[in-house]
Amino acid sequence: MIPSIKNFQFFVTHLKWFVFLFTFFFYFFVKLRYKFPKILKSISQICRIVFERILAALPYFKPIMEITSIYGGSLLAISNVVQNNIPYFVADLIDFYDMNMTDELNIGYFLILNILVTRLRFPKSRFIRFHWLRSLFISLILNVPHEWYDWEIKLTRIGLTDTDLEFWGIIIWILAFIISFTAFLEALLGMYPKLWVVREAVEVALGRDGEDFVWWDE
């Protein structure tokens, strides 16, 4: 008799928790049943945005690898500071890039990417095409200091010592990396460049997407 009374008292005491849990799970189940298509739609939209941003950011690895190969490789030969502090994986990346990225591959990469975004207008997302073309612009612009530094290292030097070349190599390397990595982050965050001159230059190169296309600053 006593155990039965205790069991009944336990049931009555905790009945409110059973009711609360049952109501909560029932409400959650009903709400999920009717909102499941909306949830799937939201998830697919998030996945599409993430995929779009990753795809837009990928070509920026090209200028980043290029500046690392040019300046890192040159400085490894003349700079004790770089030799003692550069991570092993960066040195391995430099060797890998130097061995695999030939002039023919470099030219082919530029031509194919340029034809895709400006002529074929592929992919459909203008945001992706914008950042793909901007990565080409960055590579072309950074080729100016690249060529000067490479010329100085290999040929003329024009009175520059190894210390001077080391100093200018590190400075240009840092500035070029900041430019490339900033663009990479903007693509990942779904942003366009804030400097209107850069935005306008790339947009003009992309052209208008159809007759009803509205320009970015209108």
C-alpha positions in Angstrom: 0.0 0.0 0.0 2.7 2.4 1.0 4.8 1.9 -2.2 1.7 2.6 -4.3 1.1 5.9 -2.5 4.7 6.9 -3.0 4.5 6.1 -6.7 1.3 8.1 -7.0 2.9 11.1 -5.2 6.0 10.8 -7.5 3.7 10.8 -10.6 1.7 13.8 -9.4 4.8 15.7 -8.4 6.5 15.2 -11.8 3.4 15.4 -13.9 4.0 19.0 -14.8 7.4 18.0 -16.3 5.8 15.3 -18.4 3.2 17.6 -19.6 5.7 20.3 -20.4 8.0 17.9 -22.3 5.1 16.4 -24.2 3.8 19.8 -25.2 7.2 21.0 -26.3 8.0 18.0 -28.5 4.5 18.0 -29.9 4.7 21.7 -30.8 8.2 21.2 -32.2 7.0 18.3 -34.3 4.0 20.1 -35.7 6.0 23.3 -36.4 8.7 21.3 -38.1 6.3 19.4 -40.2 4.7 22.5 -41.7 8.0 24.5 -41.9 10.2 21.7 -43.2 10.1 22.9 -46.8 11.1 26.4 -45.7 13.9 25.0 -43.6 15.2 23.1 -46.6 15.0 26.2 -48.7 16.9 28.2 -46.2 19.6 25.5 -45.9 19.9 25.3 -49.7 20.2 29.1 -49.9 23.0 29.2 -47.3 24.8 26.4 -49.1 24.5 28.2 -52.4 25.9 31.4 -50.9 28.8 29.6 -49.2 29.6 27.7 -52.4 29.5 31.0 -54.4 31.8 32.8 -52.1 34.4 29.9 -52.0 34.3 29.7 -55.8 34.8 33.4 -56.1 37.8 33.4 -53.7 39.6 30.4 -55.3 41.4 32.3 -58.1 43.1 34.6 -55.6 45.4 31.8 -54.7 47.1 32.3 -58.0 48.5 35.8 -57.2 49.2 34.7 -53.6 51.2 31.7 -54.8 52.9 33.8 -57.5 54.2 36.5 -55.1 55.3 33.8 -52.6 57.2 32.0 -55.3 58.9 35.1 -56.8 59.8 36.9 -53.6 60.1 33.9 -51.3 62.2 32.0 -53.7 64.5 34.9 -54.4 64.9 35.9 -50.8 65.7 32.3 -49.8 68.9 32.6 -51.8 70.1 35.9 -50.4 68.4 36.5 -47.0 69.4 34.8 -43.8 66.3 36.3 -42.1 64.0 34.5 -44.6 66.0 31.3 -44.6 65.8 31.1 -40.8 62.1 32.1 -40.4 60.2 30.8 -43.4 58.0 27.8 -42.5 58.8 24.5 -44.2 55.4 24.2 -45.9 55.9 27.6 -47.5 59.2 26.5 -48.9 57.6 23.3 -50.2 54.8 25.4 -51.8 57.5 27.5 -53.6 59.2 24.4 -55.0 55.9 22.9 -56.1 54.8 26.1 -57.8 58.1 26.6 -59.5 58.2 23.1 -60.8 54.6 23.0 -62.1 53.6 26.5 -63.2 55.3 26.9 -66.6 54.9 29.9 -68.8 52.6 28.0 -71.1 50.3 27.1 -68.2 50.3 30.6 -67.0 49.3 32.1 -70.3 46.7 29.4 -70.8 45.2 30.1 -67.4 44.9 33.8 -68.1 43.3 33.2 -71.6 40.8 30.6 -70.5 39.7 32.5 -67.4 39.4 35.8 -69.4 37.3 34.1 -72.2 35.0 32.4 -69.6 34.1 35.6 -67.7 34.1 38.2 -70.5 33.0 36.3 -73.6 31.1 33.3 -72.5 29.8 35.0 -69.3 30.3 31.8 -67.3 29.5 31.2 -64.5 26.1 32.9 -64.3 26.8 34.6 -61.0 28.2 38.1 -61.8 29.7 38.1 -58.3 31.9 35.1 -59.1 32.9 36.5 -62.5 33.7 39.9 -60.9 36.2 38.3 -58.5 37.7 36.0 -61.1 38.4 38.9 -63.4 39.7 41.0 -60.5 42.2 38.2 -59.6 43.5 38.5 -63.2 43.8 42.3 -62.8 45.8 41.8 -59.5 48.1 39.3 -61.1 48.8 41.7 -64.1 49.3 44.7 -61.9 51.7 42.9 -59.6 53.7 41.7 -62.5 55.2 45.2 -62.7 57.2 45.0 -59.4 57.6 41.3 -60.1 59.5 41.9 -63.3 61.6 44.7 -61.8 62.6 42.6 -58.9 63.3 39.5 -61.0 65.4 41.7 -63.4 67.4 43.1 -60.5 68.0 39.8 -58.9 69.1 38.0 -62.0 70.8 40.6 -64.2 71.5 44.3 -63.5 71.3 45.2 -59.8 72.3 48.8 -60.7 74.4 49.3 -57.6 71.9 47.5 -55.3 73.5 45.2 -52.7 72.0 42.0 -51.3 70.8 44.0 -48.3 69.0 46.4 -50.6 67.4 43.6 -52.5 66.5 41.9 -49.3 64.8 45.0 -48.0 62.8 45.8 -51.2 61.9 42.2 -51.6 60.4 41.9 -48.2 58.5 45.2 -48.5 57.1 44.4 -52.0 56.2 40.9 -50.8 54.3 42.2 -47.8 52.4 44.8 -49.8 51.6 42.4 -52.6 50.3 39.8 -50.1 48.1 42.4 -48.4 46.5 43.4 -51.7 45.9 39.8 -52.7 44.7 38.5 -49.3 42.4 41.5 -48.9 40.7 40.7 -52.2 40.5 37.0 -51.1 38.8 38.0 -47.8 36.3 40.3 -49.6 35.3 37.4 -51.9 34.8 35.1 -48.9 32.7 37.7 -47.1 30.6 38.4 -50.1 31.9 42.0 -50.6 33.0 44.1 -53.4 36.0 46.5 -53.2 35.2 49.7 -51.5 37.4 51.7 -53.8 35.1 52.8 -56.6 37.9 53.1 -59.1 38.7 49.3 -58.7 35.0 48.4 -58.9 34.4 50.5 -62.0 37.4 49.1 -63.8 36.4 45.5 -63.3 32.7 46.2 -64.0 33.6 47.9 -67.3 35.8 44.9 -68.3 32.9 42.5 -67.5 30.4 44.5 -69.5 26.7 44.6 -69.2 24.6 41.4 -68.7 21.9 42.1 -71.2 20.0 45.2 -72.3 18.1 45.6 -69.0 21.3 45.5 -66.9 21.5 48.1 -64.2 24.9 49.5 -63.6 26.4 49.0 -60.1 26.3 52.6 -59.0 22.9 53.6 -60.4 
